[in-house]
């Protein structure tokens, strides 16, 4: 296994992570059987790809910010924080993924914990997480971070609330 010299942290997207990001995402997309075509443009102009994803931006009709979870030159995963909920609450406040080569090493659990601290700093007192019922890994991650189950949403996803002050 690769030894990380320091624990990964949430960081702003960075061109310095180009190789690790592209290879990690390609491995993850192929493992999931997902479309990899978006990686072509990203690999041809990574500076533009990063610039388009940096800072607080209006997405899904609300202010949102993307972070990468990384240690040194290693990209581990991505996480988005929506500063407020969309009208249908779709996706909740926080969405994330850990790329396949780095899964099952506790990274998502730690990444979400760090995001909850950021949410507290944004005055989000209770963060909403929505998870498909069949996504056992994400349900475990949310429960390990104190997620309290609420009713299902209209898409049949599980809704969890996390008190960010306890993060
Ligand atoms: C969900 C996801 C982020 C978990 O990332 P991760 O870094 O592997 O999570 P952790 O290592 O913190 O795992 C937490 C626990 O979930 C459980 N888990 C992890 N992967 C699992 C799997 N494939 N099947 C069942 N349980 C799993 C385990 O209990 C694990 O702890 P353990 O390995 O010590 O037993 C990752 O699988 C992923 O990116 N999936 C695709 C995108 C996604 O589902 N995002 C969340 C949308 S709500």
Backbone and ligand atoms as CSV (ligand in chain L), in Angstrom:
chain,resi,resn,atom,element,x,y,z
A,1,UNK,N,N,0.836,-1.208,0.000
A,1,UNK,CA,C,0.000,0.000,0.000
A,1,UNK,C,C,0.869,1.255,0.000
A,2,UNK,N,N,0.338,2.295,-0.586
A,2,UNK,CA,C,1.038,3.580,-0.574
A,2,UNK,C,C,0.972,4.159,0.838
A,3,UNK,N,N,2.084,4.659,1.330
A,3,UNK,CA,C,2.131,5.286,2.654
A,3,UNK,C,C,1.965,6.793,2.484
A,4,UNK,N,N,0.924,7.340,3.083
A,4,UNK,CA,C,0.741,8.793,3.054
A,4,UNK,C,C,1.516,9.398,4.212
A,5,UNK,N,N,2.332,10.404,3.911
A,5,UNK,CA,C,3.179,10.978,4.955
A,5,UNK,C,C,2.388,11.845,5.921
A,6,UNK,N,N,1.262,12.372,5.455
A,6,UNK,CA,C,0.389,13.141,6.345
A,6,UNK,C,C,-1.057,12.825,5.998
A,7,UNK,N,N,-1.972,12.947,6.957
A,7,UNK,CA,C,-3.363,12.618,6.673
A,7,UNK,C,C,-3.918,13.545,5.599
A,8,UNK,N,N,-4.751,13.024,4.691
A,8,UNK,CA,C,-5.364,13.888,3.693
A,8,UNK,C,C,-6.219,14.969,4.355
A,9,UNK,N,N,-6.287,16.126,3.697
A,9,UNK,CA,C,-7.133,17.237,4.162
A,9,UNK,C,C,-7.968,17.742,2.995
A,10,UNK,N,N,-9.054,18.423,3.297
A,10,UNK,CA,C,-9.831,19.085,2.252
A,10,UNK,C,C,-9.040,20.303,1.776
A,11,UNK,N,N,-8.850,20.394,0.457
A,11,UNK,CA,C,-8.076,21.495,-0.117
A,11,UNK,C,C,-8.831,22.054,-1.318
A,12,UNK,N,N,-8.435,23.238,-1.755
A,12,UNK,CA,C,-9.031,23.750,-2.997
A,12,UNK,C,C,-8.430,22.955,-4.161
A,13,UNK,N,N,-9.209,22.760,-5.255
A,13,UNK,CA,C,-8.662,22.043,-6.410
A,13,UNK,C,C,-7.355,22.678,-6.866
A,14,UNK,N,N,-6.411,21.843,-7.285
A,14,UNK,CA,C,-5.067,22.350,-7.596
A,14,UNK,C,C,-4.497,21.664,-8.826
A,15,UNK,N,N,-3.856,22.465,-9.687
A,15,UNK,CA,C,-3.214,21.891,-10.875
A,15,UNK,C,C,-2.049,20.977,-10.488
A,16,UNK,N,N,-1.522,21.153,-9.291
A,16,UNK,CA,C,-0.400,20.317,-8.841
A,16,UNK,C,C,-0.807,18.849,-8.714
A,17,UNK,N,N,-2.118,18.595,-8.641
A,17,UNK,CA,C,-2.599,17.221,-8.444
A,17,UNK,C,C,-3.018,16.563,-9.763
A,18,UNK,N,N,-2.630,17.158,-10.884
A,18,UNK,CA,C,-3.132,16.712,-12.191
A,18,UNK,C,C,-3.054,15.194,-12.398
A,19,UNK,N,N,-1.866,14.637,-12.285
A,19,UNK,CA,C,-1.705,13.214,-12.602
A,19,UNK,C,C,-2.509,12.337,-11.656
A,20,UNK,N,N,-2.371,12.628,-10.380
A,20,UNK,CA,C,-3.062,11.818,-9.377
A,20,UNK,C,C,-4.581,11.919,-9.539
A,21,UNK,N,N,-5.074,13.136,-9.801
A,21,UNK,CA,C,-6.517,13.343,-9.980
A,21,UNK,C,C,-7.019,12.555,-11.197
A,22,UNK,N,N,-6.365,12.755,-12.338
A,22,UNK,CA,C,-6.855,12.138,-13.577
A,22,UNK,C,C,-6.777,10.613,-13.514
A,23,UNK,N,N,-5.686,10.089,-12.998
A,23,UNK,CA,C,-5.538,8.634,-12.927
A,23,UNK,C,C,-6.533,8.051,-11.911
A,24,UNK,N,N,-6.682,8.758,-10.790
A,24,UNK,CA,C,-7.624,8.285,-9.758
A,24,UNK,C,C,-9.051,8.302,-10.255
A,25,UNK,N,N,-9.458,9.393,-10.894
A,25,UNK,CA,C,-10.824,9.474,-11.401
A,25,UNK,C,C,-11.056,8.464,-12.524
A,26,UNK,N,N,-10.048,8.275,-13.398
A,26,UNK,CA,C,-10.215,7.296,-14.481
A,26,UNK,C,C,-10.389,5.890,-13.907
A,27,UNK,N,N,-9.579,5.549,-12.921
A,27,UNK,CA,C,-9.706,4.231,-12.287
A,27,UNK,C,C,-11.097,4.072,-11.657
A,28,UNK,N,N,-11.567,5.132,-11.010
A,28,UNK,CA,C,-12.859,5.068,-10.327
A,28,UNK,C,C,-14.009,4.953,-11.331
A,29,UNK,N,N,-13.962,5.762,-12.380
A,29,UNK,CA,C,-15.026,5.736,-13.388
A,29,UNK,C,C,-15.093,4.369,-14.066
A,30,UNK,N,N,-13.921,3.813,-14.387
A,30,UNK,CA,C,-13.907,2.508,-15.055
A,30,UNK,C,C,-14.392,1.421,-14.106
A,31,UNK,N,N,-14.055,1.520,-12.841
A,31,UNK,CA,C,-14.528,0.541,-11.876
A,31,UNK,C,C,-16.046,0.589,-11.742
A,32,UNK,N,N,-16.596,1.812,-11.768
A,32,UNK,CA,C,-18.045,1.980,-11.640
A,32,UNK,C,C,-18.788,1.741,-12.956
A,33,UNK,N,N,-18.039,1.600,-14.068
A,33,UNK,CA,C,-18.676,1.475,-15.375
A,33,UNK,C,C,-19.304,2.778,-15.826
A,34,UNK,N,N,-18.728,3.910,-15.369
A,34,UNK,CA,C,-19.286,5.222,-15.700
A,34,UNK,C,C,-18.573,5.839,-16.897
A,35,UNK,N,N,-19.208,6.857,-17.446
A,35,UNK,CA,C,-18.696,7.574,-18.602
A,35,UNK,C,C,-17.355,8.255,-18.260
A,36,UNK,N,N,-16.348,8.005,-19.093
A,36,UNK,CA,C,-15.029,8.610,-18.861
A,36,UNK,C,C,-14.731,9.739,-19.851
A,37,UNK,N,N,-15.698,10.076,-20.705
A,37,UNK,CA,C,-15.399,11.021,-21.791
A,37,UNK,C,C,-15.000,12.402,-21.264
A,38,UNK,N,N,-15.530,12.804,-20.095
A,38,UNK,CA,C,-15.200,14.122,-19.546
A,38,UNK,C,C,-13.719,14.254,-19.200
A,39,UNK,N,N,-13.038,13.109,-19.043
A,39,UNK,CA,C,-11.621,13.160,-18.689
A,39,UNK,C,C,-10.751,13.629,-19.856
A,40,UNK,N,N,-11.247,13.489,-21.082
A,40,UNK,CA,C,-10.441,13.910,-22.239
A,40,UNK,C,C,-10.167,15.405,-22.173
A,41,UNK,N,N,-11.231,16.212,-22.061
A,41,UNK,CA,C,-11.048,17.668,-21.993
A,41,UNK,C,C,-10.238,18.047,-20.761
A,42,UNK,N,N,-10.505,17.370,-19.653
A,42,UNK,CA,C,-9.766,17.674,-18.420
A,42,UNK,C,C,-8.278,17.417,-18.598
A,43,UNK,N,N,-7.927,16.329,-19.294
A,43,UNK,CA,C,-6.508,15.998,-19.456
A,43,UNK,C,C,-5.827,16.946,-20.438
A,44,UNK,N,N,-6.596,17.460,-21.431
A,44,UNK,CA,C,-6.005,18.360,-22.430
A,44,UNK,C,C,-5.769,19.760,-21.872
A,45,UNK,N,N,-6.660,20.212,-20.981
A,45,UNK,CA,C,-6.488,21.565,-20.406
A,45,UNK,C,C,-6.870,21.522,-18.926
A,46,UNK,N,N,-5.956,21.003,-18.140
A,46,UNK,CA,C,-6.257,20.822,-16.714
A,46,UNK,C,C,-6.333,22.161,-15.979
A,47,UNK,N,N,-5.569,23.145,-16.451
A,47,UNK,CA,C,-5.627,24.469,-15.816
A,47,UNK,C,C,-7.049,25.028,-15.895
A,48,UNK,N,N,-7.662,24.936,-17.074
A,48,UNK,CA,C,-9.026,25.443,-17.241
A,48,UNK,C,C,-10.004,24.606,-16.423
A,49,UNK,N,N,-9.806,23.299,-16.404
A,49,UNK,CA,C,-10.671,22.400,-15.643
A,49,UNK,C,C,-10.679,22.796,-14.164
A,50,UNK,N,N,-9.492,23.071,-13.637
A,50,UNK,CA,C,-9.385,23.456,-12.226
A,50,UNK,C,C,-9.999,24.842,-11.996
A,51,UNK,N,N,-9.691,25.770,-12.897
A,51,UNK,CA,C,-10.206,27.144,-12.732
A,51,UNK,C,C,-11.728,27.158,-12.678
A,52,UNK,N,N,-12.360,26.304,-13.486
A,52,UNK,CA,C,-13.831,26.253,-13.526
A,52,UNK,C,C,-14.427,25.678,-12.249
A,53,UNK,N,N,-13.601,25.041,-11.440
A,53,UNK,CA,C,-14.111,24.351,-10.248
A,53,UNK,C,C,-13.666,24.988,-8.940
A,54,UNK,N,N,-12.994,26.108,-9.033
A,54,UNK,CA,C,-12.405,26.709,-7.836
A,54,UNK,C,C,-13.268,27.836,-7.272
A,55,UNK,N,N,-13.412,27.848,-5.957
A,55,UNK,CA,C,-14.120,28.936,-5.288
A,55,UNK,C,C,-15.605,28.655,-5.114
A,56,UNK,N,N,-16.273,29.605,-4.484
A,56,UNK,CA,C,-17.717,29.472,-4.264
A,56,UNK,C,C,-18.415,29.824,-5.569
A,57,UNK,N,N,-19.193,28.886,-6.080
A,57,UNK,CA,C,-19.876,29.083,-7.356
A,57,UNK,C,C,-21.350,28.746,-7.208
A,58,UNK,N,N,-22.156,29.361,-8.067
A,58,UNK,CA,C,-23.585,29.045,-8.078
A,58,UNK,C,C,-23.792,27.764,-8.874
A,59,UNK,N,N,-24.182,26.701,-8.176
A,59,UNK,CA,C,-24.512,25.443,-8.854
A,59,UNK,C,C,-25.770,24.882,-8.207
A,60,UNK,N,N,-26.577,24.212,-8.983
A,60,UNK,CA,C,-27.881,23.718,-8.510
A,60,UNK,C,C,-28.719,24.872,-7.936
A,61,UNK,N,N,-28.413,26.117,-8.370
A,61,UNK,CA,C,-29.180,27.274,-7.920
A,61,UNK,C,C,-28.793,27.785,-6.542
A,62,UNK,N,N,-27.729,27.234,-5.969
A,62,UNK,CA,C,-27.276,27.693,-4.643
A,62,UNK,C,C,-25.752,27.838,-4.637
A,63,UNK,N,N,-25.260,28.618,-3.671
A,63,UNK,CA,C,-23.814,28.769,-3.538
A,63,UNK,C,C,-23.204,27.433,-3.118
A,64,UNK,N,N,-22.184,27.001,-3.848
A,64,UNK,CA,C,-21.572,25.688,-3.593
A,64,UNK,C,C,-20.061,25.804,-3.710
A,65,UNK,N,N,-19.367,24.950,-2.978
A,65,UNK,CA,C,-17.902,24.957,-3.077
A,65,UNK,C,C,-17.377,23.531,-3.139
A,66,UNK,N,N,-16.460,23.335,-4.086
A,66,UNK,CA,C,-15.852,22.015,-4.279
A,66,UNK,C,C,-14.505,21.951,-3.571
A,67,UNK,N,N,-14.258,20.842,-2.915
A,67,UNK,CA,C,-12.954,20.588,-2.292
A,67,UNK,C,C,-12.416,19.261,-2.794
A,68,UNK,N,N,-11.093,19.151,-2.826
A,68,UNK,CA,C,-10.455,17.863,-3.067
A,68,UNK,C,C,-9.824,17.409,-1.756
A,69,UNK,N,N,-9.908,16.101,-1.511
A,69,UNK,CA,C,-9.294,15.513,-0.320
A,69,UNK,C,C,-7.948,14.978,-0.769
A,70,UNK,N,N,-6.871,15.515,-0.233
A,70,UNK,CA,C,-5.555,15.183,-0.766
A,70,UNK,C,C,-4.494,15.209,0.320
A,71,UNK,N,N,-3.454,14.412,0.075
A,71,UNK,CA,C,-2.272,14.395,0.938
A,71,UNK,C,C,-1.062,14.539,0.048
A,72,UNK,N,N,-0.328,15.657,0.187
A,72,UNK,CA,C,0.822,15.877,-0.688
A,72,UNK,C,C,0.388,15.811,-2.135
A,73,UNK,N,N,1.052,14.921,-2.908
A,73,UNK,CA,C,0.746,14.835,-4.339
A,73,UNK,C,C,-0.401,13.862,-4.631
A,74,UNK,N,N,-0.995,13.271,-3.584
A,74,UNK,CA,C,-2.007,12.246,-3.799
A,74,UNK,C,C,-3.433,12.797,-3.656
A,75,UNK,N,N,-4.213,12.663,-4.728
A,75,UNK,CA,C,-5.642,12.991,-4.717
A,75,UNK,C,C,-6.416,11.752,-4.272
A,76,UNK,N,N,-7.306,11.939,-3.315
A,76,UNK,CA,C,-8.054,10.821,-2.727
A,76,UNK,C,C,-9.537,10.871,-3.086
A,77,UNK,N,N,-10.112,12.056,-3.121
A,77,UNK,CA,C,-11.549,12.149,-3.404
A,77,UNK,C,C,-11.999,13.591,-3.479
A,78,UNK,N,N,-13.294,13.764,-3.701
A,78,UNK,CA,C,-13.895,15.100,-3.845
A,78,UNK,C,C,-15.087,15.238,-2.916
A,79,UNK,N,N,-15.360,16.487,-2.567
A,79,UNK,CA,C,-16.501,16.767,-1.685
A,79,UNK,C,C,-17.051,18.147,-2.040
A,80,UNK,N,N,-18.361,18.249,-2.085
A,80,UNK,CA,C,-18.989,19.537,-2.348
A,80,UNK,C,C,-19.837,19.938,-1.142
A,81,UNK,N,N,-19.762,21.215,-0.798
A,81,UNK,CA,C,-20.626,21.758,0.255
A,81,UNK,C,C,-21.567,22.770,-0.395
A,82,UNK,N,N,-22.863,22.534,-0.257
A,82,UNK,CA,C,-23.859,23.522,-0.680
A,82,UNK,C,C,-24.153,24.395,0.536
A,83,UNK,N,N,-24.021,25.690,0.371
A,83,UNK,CA,C,-24.182,26.583,1.521
A,83,UNK,C,C,-25.623,26.655,1.988
A,84,UNK,N,N,-26.531,26.334,1.099
A,84,UNK,CA,C,-27.936,26.209,1.503
A,84,UNK,C,C,-28.557,25.080,0.698
A,85,UNK,N,N,-29.686,24.608,1.176
A,85,UNK,CA,C,-30.349,23.500,0.486
A,85,UNK,C,C,-31.072,24.007,-0.755
A,86,UNK,N,N,-31.109,23.170,-1.786
A,86,UNK,CA,C,-31.916,23.495,-2.954
A,86,UNK,C,C,-33.395,23.352,-2.570
A,87,UNK,N,N,-34.288,23.854,-3.432
A,87,UNK,CA,C,-35.723,23.815,-3.105
A,87,UNK,C,C,-36.199,22.400,-2.786
A,88,UNK,N,N,-35.714,21.425,-3.569
A,88,UNK,CA,C,-36.146,20.034,-3.325
A,88,UNK,C,C,-35.207,19.303,-2.359
A,89,UNK,N,N,-34.252,20.042,-1.799
A,89,UNK,CA,C,-33.278,19.488,-0.846
A,89,UNK,C,C,-32.422,18.389,-1.476
A,90,UNK,N,N,-32.485,18.248,-2.816
A,90,UNK,CA,C,-31.741,17.174,-3.500
A,90,UNK,C,C,-30.254,17.258,-3.226
A,91,UNK,N,N,-29.675,16.142,-2.836
A,91,UNK,CA,C,-28.234,16.108,-2.575
A,91,UNK,C,C,-27.815,16.642,-1.212
A,92,UNK,N,N,-28.770,17.236,-0.489
A,92,UNK,CA,C,-28.447,17.725,0.853
A,92,UNK,C,C,-27.407,18.841,0.834
A,93,UNK,N,N,-26.735,19.025,1.971
A,93,UNK,CA,C,-25.678,20.043,2.055
A,93,UNK,C,C,-24.338,19.527,1.530
A,94,UNK,N,N,-24.101,18.231,1.668
A,94,UNK,CA,C,-22.757,17.694,1.386
A,94,UNK,C,C,-22.861,16.476,0.461
A,95,UNK,N,N,-22.036,16.470,-0.578
A,95,UNK,CA,C,-21.898,15.294,-1.441
A,95,UNK,C,C,-20.423,14.937,-1.534
A,96,UNK,N,N,-20.108,13.661,-1.741
A,96,UNK,CA,C,-18.688,13.268,-1.754
A,96,UNK,C,C,-18.485,11.951,-2.483
A,97,UNK,N,N,-17.236,11.745,-2.885
A,97,UNK,CA,C,-16.822,10.401,-3.286
A,97,UNK,C,C,-15.323,10.251,-3.020
A,98,UNK,N,N,-14.937,9.018,-2.789
A,98,UNK,CA,C,-13.518,8.655,-2.671
A,98,UNK,C,C,-13.222,7.771,-3.872
A,99,UNK,N,N,-12.136,8.051,-4.603
A,99,UNK,CA,C,-11.869,7.253,-5.796
A,99,UNK,C,C,-11.454,5.829,-5.394
A,100,UNK,N,N,-11.789,4.889,-6.306
A,100,UNK,CA,C,-11.698,3.472,-5.972
A,100,UNK,C,C,-10.372,3.031,-5.335
A,101,UNK,N,N,-9.202,3.496,-5.867
A,101,UNK,CA,C,-7.943,3.013,-5.261
A,101,UNK,C,C,-7.781,3.376,-3.789
A,102,UNK,N,N,-8.552,4.359,-3.320
A,102,UNK,CA,C,-8.386,4.801,-1.928
A,102,UNK,C,C,-9.570,4.431,-1.032
A,103,UNK,N,N,-10.488,3.649,-1.564
A,103,UNK,CA,C,-11.666,3.307,-0.744
A,103,UNK,C,C,-11.327,2.291,0.357
A,104,UNK,N,N,-12.209,2.223,1.340
A,104,UNK,CA,C,-12.133,1.277,2.473
A,104,UNK,C,C,-10.863,1.474,3.301
A,105,UNK,N,N,-10.459,2.710,3.438
A,105,UNK,CA,C,-9.320,3.042,4.300
A,105,UNK,C,C,-9.701,4.157,5.267
A,106,UNK,N,N,-11.013,4.394,5.414
A,106,UNK,CA,C,-11.486,5.390,6.375
A,106,UNK,C,C,-11.462,6.827,5.859
A,107,UNK,N,N,-11.109,7.010,4.576
A,107,UNK,CA,C,-10.972,8.386,4.087
A,107,UNK,C,C,-12.304,9.140,4.050
A,108,UNK,N,N,-13.371,8.492,3.580
A,108,UNK,CA,C,-14.660,9.204,3.502
A,108,UNK,C,C,-15.132,9.604,4.896
A,109,UNK,N,N,-14.924,8.742,5.859
A,109,UNK,CA,C,-15.338,9.045,7.232
A,109,UNK,C,C,-14.621,10.301,7.738
A,110,UNK,N,N,-13.311,10.369,7.481
A,110,UNK,CA,C,-12.538,11.546,7.931
A,110,UNK,C,C,-12.851,12.781,7.080
A,111,UNK,N,N,-13.091,12.571,5.796
A,111,UNK,CA,C,-13.395,13.695,4.904
A,111,UNK,C,C,-14.706,14.358,5.313
A,112,UNK,N,N,-15.716,13.544,5.611
A,112,UNK,CA,C,-16.996,14.114,6.041
A,112,UNK,C,C,-16.842,14.848,7.370
A,113,UNK,N,N,-16.051,14.294,8.278
A,113,UNK,CA,C,-15.854,14.957,9.574
A,113,UNK,C,C,-15.271,16.366,9.369
A,114,UNK,N,N,-14.293,16.462,8.503
A,114,UNK,CA,C,-13.686,17.780,8.245
A,114,UNK,C,C,-14.693,18.725,7.577
A,115,UNK,N,N,-15.532,18.185,6.707
A,115,UNK,CA,C,-16.540,19.020,6.040
A,115,UNK,C,C,-17.559,19.565,7.038
A,116,UNK,N,N,-17.867,18.780,8.047
A,116,UNK,CA,C,-18.848,19.228,9.050
A,116,UNK,C,C,-18.307,20.433,9.828
A,117,UNK,N,N,-17.000,20.446,10.054
A,117,UNK,CA,C,-16.387,21.616,10.710
A,117,UNK,C,C,-16.531,22.846,9.809
A,118,UNK,N,N,-16.318,22.643,8.502
A,118,UNK,CA,C,-16.499,23.757,7.570
A,118,UNK,C,C,-17.956,24.225,7.570
A,119,UNK,N,N,-18.884,23.289,7.631
A,119,UNK,CA,C,-20.311,23.650,7.659
A,119,UNK,C,C,-20.613,24.491,8.899
A,120,UNK,N,N,-20.062,24.095,10.035
A,120,UNK,CA,C,-20.286,24.870,11.267
A,120,UNK,C,C,-19.790,26.300,11.062
A,121,UNK,N,N,-18.659,26.456,10.387
A,121,UNK,CA,C,-18.112,27.781,10.098
A,121,UNK,C,C,-18.987,28.588,9.153
A,122,UNK,N,N,-19.832,27.900,8.394
A,122,UNK,CA,C,-20.755,28.580,7.470
A,122,UNK,C,C,-22.133,28.784,8.108
A,123,UNK,N,N,-22.217,28.539,9.418
A,123,UNK,CA,C,-23.482,28.663,10.160
A,123,UNK,C,C,-24.546,27.662,9.710
A,124,UNK,N,N,-24.106,26.536,9.165
A,124,UNK,CA,C,-25.044,25.433,8.899
A,124,UNK,C,C,-25.061,24.589,10.172
A,125,UNK,N,N,-26.095,24.778,10.993
A,125,UNK,CA,C,-26.098,24.107,12.299
A,125,UNK,C,C,-26.404,22.620,12.182
A,126,UNK,N,N,-27.275,22.280,11.244
A,126,UNK,CA,C,-27.611,20.869,11.003
A,126,UNK,C,C,-27.418,20.603,9.521
A,127,UNK,N,N,-26.508,19.696,9.196
A,127,UNK,CA,C,-26.230,19.379,7.788
A,127,UNK,C,C,-27.102,18.208,7.358
A,128,UNK,N,N,-27.700,18.353,6.170
A,128,UNK,CA,C,-28.510,17.267,5.599
A,128,UNK,C,C,-27.658,16.441,4.641
A,129,UNK,N,N,-27.703,15.131,4.799
A,129,UNK,CA,C,-27.038,14.199,3.893
A,129,UNK,C,C,-28.110,13.294,3.307
A,130,UNK,N,N,-28.105,13.084,2.009
A,130,UNK,CA,C,-29.056,12.157,1.400
A,130,UNK,C,C,-28.286,11.001,0.779
A,131,UNK,N,N,-28.770,9.787,1.022
A,131,UNK,CA,C,-28.030,8.587,0.608
A,131,UNK,C,C,-29.014,7.547,0.082
A,132,UNK,N,N,-28.664,6.923,-1.038
A,132,UNK,CA,C,-29.495,5.829,-1.566
A,132,UNK,C,C,-29.491,4.672,-0.570
A,133,UNK,N,N,-30.651,4.036,-0.356
A,133,UNK,CA,C,-30.731,2.965,0.665
A,133,UNK,C,C,-29.775,1.809,0.419
A,134,UNK,N,N,-29.388,1.587,-0.847
A,134,UNK,CA,C,-28.491,0.464,-1.151
A,134,UNK,C,C,-27.011,0.835,-0.991
A,135,UNK,N,N,-26.730,2.098,-0.669
A,135,UNK,CA,C,-25.336,2.551,-0.547
A,135,UNK,C,C,-24.823,2.332,0.885
A,136,UNK,N,N,-24.503,1.063,1.156
A,136,UNK,CA,C,-24.109,0.687,2.525
A,136,UNK,C,C,-22.878,1.454,2.996
A,137,UNK,N,N,-21.950,1.688,2.076
A,137,UNK,CA,C,-20.713,2.372,2.471
A,137,UNK,C,C,-21.010,3.792,2.931
A,138,UNK,N,N,-21.809,4.519,2.163
A,138,UNK,CA,C,-22.084,5.909,2.530
A,138,UNK,C,C,-22.950,5.987,3.791
A,139,UNK,N,N,-23.870,5.049,3.935
A,139,UNK,CA,C,-24.689,5.024,5.155
A,139,UNK,C,C,-23.774,4.842,6.380
A,140,UNK,N,N,-22.782,3.955,6.251
A,140,UNK,CA,C,-21.839,3.747,7.355
A,140,UNK,C,C,-21.053,5.025,7.645
A,141,UNK,N,N,-20.630,5.701,6.588
A,141,UNK,CA,C,-19.853,6.945,6.748
A,141,UNK,C,C,-20.690,7.993,7.485
A,142,UNK,N,N,-21.943,8.133,7.078
A,142,UNK,CA,C,-22.814,9.150,7.689
A,142,UNK,C,C,-23.118,8.789,9.143
A,143,UNK,N,N,-23.403,7.517,9.394
A,143,UNK,CA,C,-23.712,7.103,10.784
A,143,UNK,C,C,-22.497,7.296,11.680
A,144,UNK,N,N,-21.311,7.005,11.161
A,144,UNK,CA,C,-20.091,7.185,11.966
A,144,UNK,C,C,-19.842,8.648,12.315
A,145,UNK,N,N,-20.467,9.531,11.553
A,145,UNK,CA,C,-20.324,10.962,11.828
A,145,UNK,C,C,-21.553,11.530,12.545
A,146,UNK,N,N,-22.332,10.663,13.138
A,146,UNK,CA,C,-23.440,11.130,13.968
A,146,UNK,C,C,-24.733,11.404,13.226
A,147,UNK,N,N,-24.885,10.862,12.021
A,147,UNK,CA,C,-26.102,11.096,11.249
A,147,UNK,C,C,-27.336,10.500,11.913
A,148,UNK,N,N,-28.372,11.321,12.021
A,148,UNK,CA,C,-29.644,10.877,12.611
A,148,UNK,C,C,-30.664,10.762,11.483
A,149,UNK,N,N,-31.232,9.551,11.342
A,149,UNK,CA,C,-32.098,9.265,10.210
A,149,UNK,C,C,-33.436,9.981,10.319
A,150,UNK,N,N,-33.881,10.549,9.192
A,150,UNK,CA,C,-35.187,11.188,9.082
A,150,UNK,C,C,-35.994,10.381,8.052
A,151,UNK,N,N,-37.085,10.933,7.570
A,151,UNK,CA,C,-37.897,10.226,6.576
A,151,UNK,C,C,-37.175,10.204,5.221
A,152,UNK,N,N,-37.662,9.355,4.304
A,152,UNK,CA,C,-37.109,9.319,2.954
A,152,UNK,C,C,-37.530,10.579,2.202
A,153,UNK,N,N,-36.732,10.986,1.220
A,153,UNK,CA,C,-37.171,12.099,0.371
A,153,UNK,C,C,-38.006,11.564,-0.799
A,154,UNK,N,N,-38.430,12.481,-1.689
A,154,UNK,CA,C,-39.316,12.085,-2.788
A,154,UNK,C,C,-38.656,11.105,-3.752
A,155,UNK,N,N,-37.320,11.100,-3.785
A,155,UNK,CA,C,-36.590,10.159,-4.665
A,155,UNK,C,C,-36.343,8.818,-3.977
A,156,UNK,N,N,-36.856,8.664,-2.759
A,156,UNK,CA,C,-36.656,7.411,-2.040
A,156,UNK,C,C,-35.301,7.302,-1.386
A,157,UNK,N,N,-34.582,8.437,-1.308
A,157,UNK,CA,C,-33.276,8.408,-0.647
A,157,UNK,C,C,-33.439,8.608,0.862
A,158,UNK,N,N,-32.516,8.011,1.606
A,158,UNK,CA,C,-32.510,8.212,3.064
A,158,UNK,C,C,-32.005,9.617,3.369
A,159,UNK,N,N,-32.605,10.262,4.349
A,159,UNK,CA,C,-32.165,11.598,4.770
A,159,UNK,C,C,-31.591,11.491,6.177
A,160,UNK,N,N,-30.411,12.060,6.366
A,160,UNK,CA,C,-29.754,12.070,7.680
A,160,UNK,C,C,-29.413,13.511,8.037
A,161,UNK,N,N,-29.598,13.858,9.303
A,161,UNK,CA,C,-29.190,15.171,9.799
A,161,UNK,C,C,-28.000,14.998,10.744
A,162,UNK,N,N,-27.032,15.883,10.607
A,162,UNK,CA,C,-25.873,15.843,11.508
A,162,UNK,C,C,-25.709,17.214,12.158
A,163,UNK,N,N,-25.660,17.209,13.486
A,163,UNK,CA,C,-25.417,18.426,14.262
A,163,UNK,C,C,-23.946,18.819,14.072
A,164,UNK,N,N,-23.683,19.913,13.378
A,164,UNK,CA,C,-22.291,20.236,13.018
A,164,UNK,C,C,-21.472,20.723,14.223
A,165,UNK,N,N,-22.148,21.188,15.258
A,165,UNK,CA,C,-21.408,21.665,16.437
A,165,UNK,C,C,-20.663,20.517,17.114
A,166,UNK,N,N,-21.145,19.288,16.923
A,166,UNK,CA,C,-20.507,18.144,17.580
A,166,UNK,C,C,-19.361,17.582,16.746
A,167,UNK,N,N,-19.141,18.149,15.564
A,167,UNK,CA,C,-18.089,17.592,14.672
A,167,UNK,C,C,-16.699,17.987,15.166
L,1,LIG,C1,C,-19.274,5.884,-0.165
L,1,LIG,C2,C,-17.779,6.116,-0.237
L,1,LIG,C3,C,-17.529,7.615,-0.277
L,1,LIG,C4,C,-17.092,5.486,0.967
L,1,LIG,O1,O,-15.710,5.825,0.892
L,1,LIG,P1,P,-14.617,5.069,1.784
L,1,LIG,O2,O,-13.434,5.965,1.879
L,1,LIG,O3,O,-14.429,3.699,1.265
L,1,LIG,O4,O,-15.348,5.002,3.181
L,1,LIG,P2,P,-14.687,4.526,4.564
L,1,LIG,O5,O,-13.390,3.826,4.330
L,1,LIG,O6,O,-14.694,5.690,5.459
L,1,LIG,O7,O,-15.712,3.374,4.927
L,1,LIG,C5,C,-16.661,3.449,5.899
L,1,LIG,C6,C,-17.294,2.092,6.060
L,1,LIG,O8,O,-18.267,1.874,5.045
L,1,LIG,C7,C,-18.361,0.464,4.847
L,1,LIG,N1,N,-18.048,0.201,3.467
L,1,LIG,C8,C,-17.103,0.777,2.711
L,1,LIG,N2,N,-17.154,0.326,1.446
L,1,LIG,C9,C,-18.153,-0.574,1.438
L,1,LIG,C10,C,-18.707,-1.386,0.433
L,1,LIG,N3,N,-18.233,-1.350,-0.834
L,1,LIG,N4,N,-19.739,-2.201,0.756
L,1,LIG,C11,C,-20.218,-2.230,2.020
L,1,LIG,N5,N,-19.744,-1.459,3.028
L,1,LIG,C12,C,-18.719,-0.656,2.723
L,1,LIG,C13,C,-17.407,-0.205,5.773
L,1,LIG,O9,O,-18.068,-0.474,7.000
L,1,LIG,C14,C,-16.395,0.875,5.933
L,1,LIG,O10,O,-15.626,0.697,7.048
L,1,LIG,P3,P,-14.581,-0.545,7.161
L,1,LIG,O11,O,-13.869,-0.652,5.851
L,1,LIG,O12,O,-13.689,-0.125,8.301
L,1,LIG,O13,O,-15.421,-1.738,7.470
L,1,LIG,C15,C,-17.182,5.472,-1.527
L,1,LIG,O14,O,-17.537,4.111,-1.547
L,1,LIG,C16,C,-17.642,6.148,-2.797
L,1,LIG,O15,O,-17.069,7.149,-3.210
L,1,LIG,N6,N,-18.696,5.603,-3.430
L,1,LIG,C17,C,-19.232,6.157,-4.670
L,1,LIG,C18,C,-19.844,7.547,-4.504
L,1,LIG,C19,C,-20.839,7.612,-3.379
L,1,LIG,O16,O,-21.583,6.688,-3.119
L,1,LIG,N7,N,-20.858,8.765,-2.694
L,1,LIG,C20,C,-21.777,9.020,-1.600
L,1,LIG,C21,C,-23.109,9.462,-2.107
L,1,LIG,S1,S,-24.243,9.748,-0.750
